[in-house]
Amino acid sequence: MPRRGILNRLLGDRGERSAAKFLKKKGYRILARQSRSRLGEIDLIAQDGDSIVFVEVKTRSSSHAGHPSEAVTLTKRKQLTKAALAWLKQRGLLDHRARFDVIAITWGDGRSPLIEHYENAFEAVGGSQMFA
């Protein structure tokens, strides 16, 4: 893996750890981290009350390339929807409320990140209506 790819992965992992910690402080229960399947990866899966929350975490070292949340494209939302549906089906949880959140992290000075949490950031995308 090229050096830039390694650095991006390390920054992404750091962001996911920070996002999980942030959600725990808000009372969420983390169910899974980096949940991978043939349909893709879901960064964090959490429980918020009676809802299962699929969280996409986008981390940047600065905002020079745009806001981190801008990287959650239509293609990414479709992939997340398919992966979330598969995760729910696999566990027999299709009757649970679910939503998609985005956490945008900007690590400007390297010490403490700016964390922005967008609850219910987007609706399920694709051919199936999966959420109540």
C-alpha positions as a Markdown table, in Angstrom:
| # | Residue | x | y | z |
|---|---|---|---|---|
| 1 | Met | 0.0 | 0.0 | 0.0 |
| 2 | Pro | 1.4 | 3.4 | -0.9 |
| 3 | Arg | 2.5 | 5.7 | 2.0 |
| 4 | Arg | -0.5 | 8.1 | 1.4 |
| 5 | Gly | -2.9 | 5.1 | 1.6 |
| 6 | Ile | -1.5 | 4.0 | 4.9 |
| 7 | Leu | -1.7 | 7.5 | 6.4 |
| 8 | Asn | -5.3 | 7.9 | 5.2 |
| 9 | Arg | -6.2 | 4.5 | 6.8 |
| 10 | Leu | -4.5 | 5.5 | 10.1 |
| 11 | Leu | -6.4 | 8.8 | 10.1 |
| 12 | Gly | -9.6 | 6.9 | 9.3 |
| 13 | Asp | -9.1 | 4.5 | 12.2 |
| 14 | Arg | -8.3 | 7.3 | 14.5 |
| 15 | Gly | -11.5 | 9.0 | 13.4 |
| 16 | Glu | -13.6 | 5.9 | 14.0 |
| 17 | Arg | -12.2 | 5.4 | 17.5 |
| 18 | Ser | -13.0 | 9.1 | 18.3 |
| 19 | Ala | -16.5 | 8.7 | 16.8 |
| 20 | Ala | -17.2 | 5.6 | 18.9 |
| 21 | Lys | -16.0 | 7.4 | 22.0 |
| 22 | Phe | -18.2 | 10.4 | 21.1 |
| 23 | Leu | -21.3 | 8.2 | 20.6 |
| 24 | Lys | -20.7 | 6.3 | 23.9 |
| 25 | Lys | -20.6 | 9.7 | 25.8 |
| 26 | Lys | -24.0 | 10.5 | 24.2 |
| 27 | Gly | -25.4 | 7.2 | 25.6 |
| 28 | Tyr | -25.2 | 5.1 | 22.4 |
| 29 | Arg | -24.2 | 1.4 | 22.7 |
| 30 | Ile | -21.6 | 0.4 | 20.1 |
| 31 | Leu | -22.7 | -2.9 | 18.5 |
| 32 | Ala | -20.0 | -3.3 | 15.8 |
| 33 | Arg | -17.0 | -1.4 | 14.4 |
| 34 | Gln | -15.7 | -1.9 | 10.8 |
| 35 | Ser | -18.5 | -4.4 | 10.0 |
| 36 | Arg | -17.3 | -5.9 | 6.7 |
| 37 | Ser | -19.3 | -8.1 | 4.2 |
| 38 | Arg | -19.2 | -8.7 | 0.5 |
| 39 | Leu | -21.4 | -5.6 | 0.2 |
| 40 | Gly | -18.9 | -3.3 | 1.8 |
| 41 | Glu | -18.0 | -1.9 | 5.2 |
| 42 | Ile | -20.1 | -0.1 | 7.8 |
| 43 | Asp | -17.8 | 2.0 | 10.0 |
| 44 | Leu | -19.9 | 1.9 | 13.2 |
| 45 | Ile | -23.2 | 0.2 | 14.1 |
| 46 | Ala | -24.7 | 1.5 | 17.3 |
| 47 | Gln | -27.9 | 1.4 | 19.3 |
| 48 | Asp | -29.7 | 4.6 | 20.3 |
| 49 | Gly | -32.7 | 3.8 | 22.4 |
| 50 | Asp | -34.8 | 1.4 | 20.3 |
| 51 | Ser | -33.0 | 2.4 | 17.0 |
| 52 | Ile | -30.1 | 0.7 | 15.3 |
| 53 | Val | -27.9 | 3.4 | 13.9 |
| 54 | Phe | -25.5 | 2.8 | 10.9 |
| 55 | Val | -22.8 | 5.4 | 11.1 |
| 56 | Glu | -20.5 | 6.5 | 8.3 |
| 57 | Val | -17.5 | 8.3 | 9.7 |
| 58 | Lys | -15.5 | 10.7 | 7.5 |
| 59 | Thr | -12.3 | 12.0 | 8.8 |
| 60 | Arg | -10.0 | 14.7 | 7.3 |
| 61 | Ser | -6.9 | 16.4 | 8.5 |
| 62 | Ser | -8.2 | 19.7 | 7.2 |
| 63 | Ser | -11.1 | 21.2 | 5.3 |
| 64 | His | -8.9 | 22.1 | 2.2 |
| 65 | Ala | -10.5 | 19.3 | 0.2 |
| 66 | Gly | -14.0 | 20.1 | 1.3 |
| 67 | His | -16.1 | 19.2 | 4.3 |
| 68 | Pro | -15.8 | 15.5 | 5.3 |
| 69 | Ser | -19.5 | 14.9 | 5.0 |
| 70 | Glu | -19.4 | 15.8 | 1.3 |
| 71 | Ala | -17.6 | 12.4 | 0.7 |
| 72 | Val | -20.9 | 10.6 | 1.5 |
| 73 | Thr | -22.0 | 10.4 | -2.1 |
| 74 | Leu | -25.1 | 8.8 | -3.6 |
| 75 | Thr | -23.0 | 5.7 | -4.5 |
| 76 | Lys | -21.7 | 5.5 | -0.9 |
| 77 | Arg | -25.3 | 5.8 | 0.4 |
| 78 | Lys | -26.5 | 3.0 | -1.8 |
| 79 | Gln | -23.7 | 0.8 | -0.7 |
| 80 | Leu | -24.4 | 1.5 | 3.0 |
| 81 | Thr | -28.1 | 0.8 | 2.5 |
| 82 | Lys | -27.4 | -2.6 | 1.0 |
| 83 | Ala | -24.8 | -3.5 | 3.7 |
| 84 | Ala | -27.2 | -2.3 | 6.5 |
| 85 | Leu | -30.1 | -4.4 | 5.1 |
| 86 | Ala | -27.9 | -7.4 | 4.9 |
| 87 | Trp | -26.7 | -6.8 | 8.5 |
| 88 | Leu | -30.3 | -6.5 | 9.8 |
| 89 | Lys | -31.4 | -9.6 | 7.8 |
| 90 | Gln | -28.5 | -11.7 | 9.0 |
| 91 | Arg | -29.5 | -11.0 | 12.7 |
| 92 | Gly | -33.2 | -11.2 | 12.3 |
| 93 | Leu | -33.6 | -7.5 | 13.1 |
| 94 | Leu | -35.6 | -6.3 | 10.1 |
| 95 | Asp | -38.5 | -5.2 | 12.5 |
| 96 | His | -36.2 | -2.8 | 14.4 |
| 97 | Arg | -36.2 | 1.0 | 13.7 |
| 98 | Ala | -33.0 | 2.0 | 11.9 |
| 99 | Arg | -31.3 | 5.1 | 10.6 |
| 100 | Phe | -28.2 | 6.4 | 9.0 |
| 101 | Asp | -26.0 | 9.0 | 10.7 |
| 102 | Val | -22.8 | 10.7 | 9.5 |
| 103 | Ile | -20.0 | 11.8 | 11.7 |
| 104 | Ala | -17.7 | 14.3 | 10.1 |
| 105 | Ile | -14.3 | 14.8 | 11.9 |
| 106 | Thr | -11.7 | 17.4 | 11.1 |
| 107 | Trp | -8.4 | 17.0 | 12.8 |
| 108 | Gly | -7.1 | 20.6 | 12.3 |
| 109 | Asp | -4.4 | 21.1 | 15.0 |
| 110 | Gly | -3.8 | 17.4 | 15.6 |
| 111 | Arg | -4.8 | 17.4 | 19.3 |
| 112 | Ser | -8.5 | 17.6 | 19.5 |
| 113 | Pro | -10.8 | 17.1 | 16.5 |
| 114 | Leu | -13.9 | 19.0 | 15.5 |
| 115 | Ile | -16.7 | 16.3 | 15.6 |
| 116 | Glu | -20.0 | 17.0 | 13.9 |
| 117 | His | -22.8 | 14.5 | 14.2 |
| 118 | Tyr | -25.6 | 14.4 | 11.7 |
| 119 | Glu | -28.4 | 12.3 | 13.0 |
| 120 | Asn | -30.7 | 10.7 | 10.4 |
| 121 | Ala | -28.3 | 12.2 | 7.7 |
| 122 | Phe | -30.0 | 10.4 | 4.8 |
| 123 | Glu | -32.8 | 8.0 | 4.0 |
| 124 | Ala | -32.2 | 4.4 | 2.8 |
| 125 | Val | -31.3 | 4.5 | -1.0 |
| 126 | Gly | -32.1 | 1.8 | -3.5 |
| 127 | Gly | -34.9 | -0.5 | -4.6 |
| 128 | Ser | -36.1 | -1.6 | -1.2 |
| 129 | Gln | -37.8 | 0.4 | 1.5 |
| 130 | Met | -36.2 | -1.2 | 4.5 |
| 131 | Phe | -36.8 | 1.1 | 7.5 |
| 132 | Ala | -39.9 | 1.9 | 9.5 |
